[in-house]
Structures are given as structure tokens and as C-alpha cells.
Amino acid sequence: MRENWHHNQRLRVLTYLIGIAVMLLVLLWASLARNLPDAESLLDYETPLPTVVRGVDGEIVHSYARERRVQLQYIDFPQQMIEAFLSAEDKTFFSHSGVDFTGTLNAVFDYATKYGSGERAVGGSTITQQVAKNLLLGDEYSVTRKLKEMILAQRIEQVLTKQEILELYLNEIPLGRRSFGVQAAARAYFDKDVDQLELHETAFLAILPKAPERYGRERFRDMAVARRNFVLDQMVANDFVSAAEAAQAKAQPLGLVQQRSERSADAGYFLEEVRRQLIDQFGETAEDGGNSVYAGGLWVRTSLDVELQDAARDALRAQLLSYHGNRGYTGPVATLNPDNGDLHGQLASSNLSTNYRNWRIGVVTEGGGSPKLGLTDGKDYPLADAPSTLRVGDVVAAEPSGSGYRLRAIPEVSGAFLAEDPQTGRILAMQGGFDSRLGSFNRATQALRQPGSTIKPFVYAAALDNGMTPATMVPDQTFCVWQGANLGEKCFRNFGGGGGGEHTLRWGLEQSRNLMTVHIADDTGMQNVVQTIKRLGIGDYEPYYSFALGAGDTTVVNMVNAYAALANWGRMNPGTVIDFVQDRRGKVIYRSDKRECTGCNMDEWDGQPMPRFEPSGKQVLDPRTAFQMVHMLQGVVTRGTAVRLRSLELPMFGKTGTTNGPTNAWFVGGTPDIVAGMYVGFDQPRNLGGWVQGGNTAAPIMQRFVQETKERWTAQDFIAPPGIRMVKIDRRTGKRVFEGTPSNEPTAAVIWEAFKPDTEPPRSTRSDELAAQRAEILELIRRAREGVRANTSQTSTVREEGPGDFVEENEGIY
């Protein structure tokens, strides 16, 4: 060799070239392998999974997902599914060490022949290489990426078993229609689970890794069938199926289903509130942590009751449409700019839609005498009943009519509805407007509105805590306040100049008398009133009289929660939409009920008293005061401003409210099982019309809600807490009586009233009764002279004048 080396120049040159080539390969390998991801990271890799949301009954109601993903274990994949993918992608998978060199050489040859043509060459990647690409490297099209892929594939084979690699691959491979993994793809293309797929369907999924966005489209159907049949032939060649089975599968059509949205309850406002709270708690994406909303695979149990939610949605919509009446088209839902490109595409990207009846949301593409409506399918249709004010780019609602569509109007007026379990604070239903698809603004939790007379029960509660009783007599007379030299004296008076006399607290609440409320607030002390309102979570107000009449802003969720505390003996539970959250492995990582139960998990009973949970919530009101208020508010339904709800024949309490203008119409109330609150009003407050009041505009929402879910409501009445004495009194005078039988009839003279010990009124005398009857007769005569109709069904209006002006119009039985 030494002699040849000295005399043979060709040998020396060849040796140097080989050495240089080896050194270059080593340097190339070192440069490529130096900064590669660690293959061992796949040992701890967790598939990004969506968050699954369940309702109060445990059924899935929604998922938060930007991609379709479902994680299965290796044993969950049907053997035929594995064989189909091996035949299509890597038939030597179980024998190679990560790289199929024959396939690689074919890929190199294909790359060389296509170089410079712009056409992408065949990859030649094994399943292991595809795992390296999808999970560690990315989809860059280059020779260096392919070399890195080969190095990583061999490292992966040293870290993971073949079964673990296949499990990662079948869970992660992108297969089109936003689906990753075979289970998600089976749902997206066939609406089946993987164990329900037939042979021809399994073979179709196996062709998707080559061109996932092509084979699933109708215009490439012939290409997809040809490729599917090729996979079936490969399965026959690999002895996975018989020729007869393959022939039968080839005879089947593709059978793809239309793309469908994920199953979801129609509870957009509720589910968006859940999503917002989850993101605040756990983060949004994988970068925010392992339990993020869009990657952590959380399982969330919520308090959503789908039946009640549907009823709440329908009841609110019905009232909004009823108020809208025959007003016709009032303006577009939104406006798109034609200068920004195709209006159909803009409409599709806006995500505006509605699920009301068969209505569709479209965009006006042509105006004038022959307007056209464009839909997200890219087509235009004739639009009937279109006013001349319609402009190109207006987004409107329409329903099918003949070969086109007919314009329909989304009500301009809006509102909100929320129902809660008073014993736990769990929110059962939430509707924040006509349709969450038209806008995400949730009026149940985000809209600040003036509650009007629905605030009065808490003014009265402060009075009961400060020495008054339901039978205390209060003047229904003008009340004046000196506001300083600049503003002078402000006087409250009854609208129309009427009023006068004294009445019980109960009567003042049932008939929603503003003047009586101001007198009560003054006698109690406005500082005590606003402290009570604050303690119940309604709002933090200054001690001004107008706040006793509902001038302060609050939300529906706050009002419902406060009324729920009344129904729960003064114990308030925070309103919650999430019961608990589990991670992908089932471990509970959050629960709203944080009470501990010492001894509940002991192995054996120790003979001591049974361990029990402590009462939930915080005591914010005297239980006796809370019950007194509920008992008085039942009178609002029996004979007061919410008398229309009496026909429901339930032990219901509640209060209506109407703010000045009127701009808001409210009702809040319920039963021992469910408390609900609702309002109707324009987003930019303006006059709803002189006829509008809480009793005829908001209370019907509650009426429809109960009627639609009547089987969910029980006739069980409210239970009095310890320390309450039920006493027979004269309803008009508030004095105690010992004769007669109390009745729930609206015009009953004798009723049961709730008192705290030693606060019961004295017994009435015959002279008291005669004086009361005489005063009532004189009052009727005076009203008749003033032209005010007085009978068993009477309407009166009271107004507080000046800043913070409020109106409460009362429908009740005197």
C-alpha cells in the first residue's frame, strides 16, 4: 500500500476526495444535528385538545376548539385502520429503524427530475419521519429539513416503541376540514367514530395525508376515488384484505357528509361567559400553560340547564318581537363596505347569523328597484319587501319566500334574562339579547341599567332591619328636600296631584308607591339604605333619595343574585356558571363550591355525628327580614303590579320596575327553586312609549318562561325561618285581628303577616275599623271628584320630579 501510495497519484487523489467527503458529511451531520429538538420530549408530549363543556345533566353542550382533535390510545384504533395507513404511507413501518432508504432514494430521484419546475416532489417520508415533521420540525420544504427529519426519525425510534409512534401519528396527522387525527376526521367526513367505519371509508381517510385539502372537495371526487382504490389494492397486496373485500369497497361511493358545526346548545351568551372565565383562570393557548382552554383538553361541568335556556331564549325573543310589533324594518344589523372586496366573503368572515325560525342573515348586493340579497354560499337572491332606504352593504335578516327571500326585521329593542338557583347561586339560564350570533355583548352581565322599582325591596328590607314592620303605617304624601341655595327645594309628589293618607308598608310595596318609598328611606336613613343595597351586591351608591327609587346603575345578574338571597333566608351565594373543571386525566383542578367536609372521606364511621357541609354563601341579611320581604313580595303577585303572574298558580314572589321615560321595564322574582330577572330596553336608552311598564312588558317574559317549563316548577311554598310569627292582620289598616279567616284572595280583608317577635301590631277595635272604612269612602269620593277612576282594578302613576326622575305605573288590585 505504501508503494502504491508513492507511485499512484490517482489513488492519492481518490483517497483525499473520500476523506474530504467524509469530513463534509460529518460536518453537515454535526451542523444539522446540533440544534435539533430533543426526541425524548415526545415522551412527555400531550396532544393539544379542545375543552369540552357539559351541562347540568352531564351531557356535552359545547366545545371550545379551533381545530377538531380527539385523542385515542393505541388499543382504540381498529386494526383495519392501522393496516390502511400502513398500506398508504409506510408498509415497512414495523421493520425499518425510522428511515426507508429505498423510499428516500425514490424521493431524491423525483426531486431531481422536478427541480426547477415549481412542482413539489414526493416526500418519501416514513410514518416516523412524519411524526418528526409534524411535532418537532414543521412543514418547511427544503433538503435540509428532510435531512433533519431523517436524523430525528432515527432518534425517535430509539425513544418510543412502534406502537407509541403510531399512536402519535394517528392522533396528530392533519386530515383536512380542520381535523387532526383519524377520530376527528371520521367525524368530520362521515359523522362516525373510527370503530364504525366501513372498509371504503377507512381507505378514504388513509389517502388524506397526501393532500388533505384536495381529496375532501367535490370537484376532486374522481381523484379521491382513484387514490382510495389504490390504497385498497395495496391492502390486498399486503394480505390485509381479500380481493373480494377490496372489490366490494371499490364499488361504494365516497359517501362524504357535508361539513357540520360541532354540536352545541343554543346558549351563546352563557357559553361565552364560561369561556371568558376559563381564559381568566387557565389561559387561552398552550403557551399560557398545560390547562389552557384551546389546548389543555379540559372537561368543564357547568350549571347550564338546556331546557330552561331554550325557554329563556324563546320567552325573551317573543317579548322583543311583540314590542317591535308592526314597526317593520328599522335598520341593518351591520354594514359592510363594498370597497373592501367581495361582500359574500365579508359576510362569511363576519360570523353574523341567527337561528330564529328559518331566517337567514344576508348582505344587500344590489339596491334600487330590484334589490338582491347575498348569502354566504356566494349566490344572490331576489329580496322582497325592501324599503328604498336599503343600501348596498347593509346586513339584514330575511326568510325564504318563493325563489328568493323576504326582508324581516331584527327588533331594535333588546333586553336580557337570567335564571338562578337561589340555594346555590348556580346560574341555570342566561340570554343576553335576541341572538348571540348577532353580537357578543351580554346584556345579562355587562349592560348597566337603572333598575327602577325593583330596588325597592331592599329599601324596605333596610326599614325592617331598623324597627319598621310590614304593618307600619307610612304617609303617601308629598316629600320635600332642601338641596341648597343653588338648587333650592325639591319636592316629590304624586303624578297628577293625587295621593294622600297613610298605608301599610305592604300596601306601599305591592302598589309600588314612590312617595311612600321616599318616606321610608328618610325614616330609615339613606345611609342605612345604601349600605343594605351594597351588602347585597347591587351597587355602591351615594345616600341620595333617587337611589331609593332605582336611579343607580346595576346589572341583571346582580339583581337576580340579590333577590336569590331574599329567597335563601338572607344568605347570598355568588352567581356561578362553572361547577368544576377537570384536566385531561380527570383530576379536578377547580370547583366553585370550595366548602370542606371534615370526615366525609373517612374509611370507617367513627360513631360521631354524620359529617356535613357547612351552609354555603355569606349571610348578608337577617333571615327573618329576608322572609318578611319575600312574604310581602308575594303580595305583589297576588294583588300588586305583577298580578298577571297570579294565573301561574305558583307561590311566586317578585317585583316590577319601570324607569323614567320609560326607558327600562323590569321584573325580578321567582319561587323557592328558581329566581329570574329580566329587562327590556334600547341599548342606547330612549323612550319605550308611555304605555310601557314592568307589569305589561317584562312580567310577560316570566309568564312565558314558566309556562314553557311548567313541569319544572313545584307548588312548595317558602318556609319561614326560626323567629318568625305569623299573625292575622287587617290588610288595609295593618292592625291585628282575632276574627275571620286569612285568605290568599286578592281582595281579602284578613291576611297572614310575618312579624319578628314582639313587633306584632295591637288588636284593632270596632272604632278603628269604622274610622278606616270612613277614610276609605272619603278617599273614593275625593278621587271621583278628581276624575280618577277608582274600583277594584285601578291604575295610578307616581313620579319623582327633578334629577333622577323615575316613573312607576302600577297595575294592581286595591
ABEGO torsion letter per residue (X at the ends): XAAAAAABAAAAAAAAAAAAAAAAAAAAAAAAAAABBBAAAAAABBBBBBBBBBBAAGBBABBBBABBBBBBBAAABBAAAAAAAAAAABAAAAABAGBBAAAAAAAAAAAAAABGAGBBBBAGBBAAAAAAAAAAAEABBBAAAAAAAAAAAAAAAAABBAAAAAAAAAAABBAEGGBBEAAAAAAAAAGBBAAABBAAAAAAAAAAAABAAAAABAAAAAAAAAAAAAAAAAAAAAGABBAAAAAAAAABBAGBBBBBBBBBBBBAAAAAAAAAAAAAAAEABAAAEAABAAAAGBBBBBABBAAAAAAAAAAAAAAAAAAAEAAEBAEBABBBBAAAEBAAAAAAAAGBBBABEABBBBBBABBEABBBBBBAAGBBBBBBGBBAABBBGBBBBBBBBEABBBBBBBBABBEBBBBBBAAAGBBABBBAEABAAAEABBAAAABBBBAEAAAAAAAAAAAAAAGBBAABBBBBBBBBBBAEAAAEBBBBBBBGGBEEEBBBAAAAAAAGBAAAAAAAAAAAEAAAAAAAAAAAGAEBBBBBAAAAAGABBBBAAAAAAAAAAAAAGGBBBBBBABABBBBAAGBBABBABABBBBGAABABBAGBBBBBBBBBEBBABBAAAAAAAAAAAAAAAAABAAAAAAAAGBBBBEBBBBBBOBABBBBBEEBAABBBBBBBEBABBBBAEAABBAAAAAAAAAAAAAAAAAAABBABBBBBBBGBBBBBBBAAAGBBBABEBBBABAABABBBBBBBBGABBBBBBAAAAAAAAAAAAAAAAAAAAAGBBBBABBBBBBBBBEBGBBBBBBBBBX
